[in-house]
């Protein structure tokens, strides 16, 4: 039987917002990402 892949979780600590934790400045990258996948965000 094939096991269901668990979705990775990103935890955002109390007092932070998503923009402070994640690097959304993609000006340094000119290529497409090798892999994209679904993640679950959990705010504390």
C-alpha positions as CSV (number, residue, x, y, z in Angstrom):
1,X,0.0,0.0,0.0
2,X,1.3,3.4,-0.9
3,X,1.8,5.8,2.0
4,X,0.5,9.3,1.8
5,X,3.3,11.9,1.8
6,X,3.1,14.2,4.9
7,X,2.8,17.9,4.1
8,X,5.8,19.9,5.5
9,X,4.9,22.5,8.0
10,X,6.4,26.0,8.4
11,X,5.9,27.5,11.9
12,X,5.6,31.3,12.2
13,X,6.6,32.3,15.7
14,X,4.5,34.7,17.8
15,X,5.4,38.4,17.0
16,X,6.5,37.7,13.4
17,X,4.6,37.9,10.2
18,X,5.0,35.8,7.0
19,X,7.1,38.5,5.2
20,X,9.6,38.6,8.0
21,X,10.1,34.8,8.1
22,X,10.1,34.0,4.4
23,X,12.4,35.5,1.7
24,X,10.2,36.7,-1.0
25,X,12.9,38.8,-2.7
26,X,13.5,36.8,-5.8
27,X,15.6,39.4,-7.7
28,X,18.7,37.2,-7.1
29,X,17.2,34.3,-9.0
30,X,16.8,34.1,-12.8
31,X,15.8,30.4,-13.0
32,X,12.6,28.6,-12.2
33,X,12.8,26.5,-9.0
34,X,13.7,22.9,-9.4
35,X,10.9,21.7,-7.0
36,X,7.7,23.3,-5.7
37,X,5.5,21.6,-3.2
38,X,2.6,22.3,-0.9
39,X,3.4,23.4,2.7
40,X,1.2,24.1,5.7
41,X,1.7,27.4,7.6
42,X,1.1,27.4,11.4
43,X,1.0,30.7,13.2
44,X,1.8,30.4,17.0
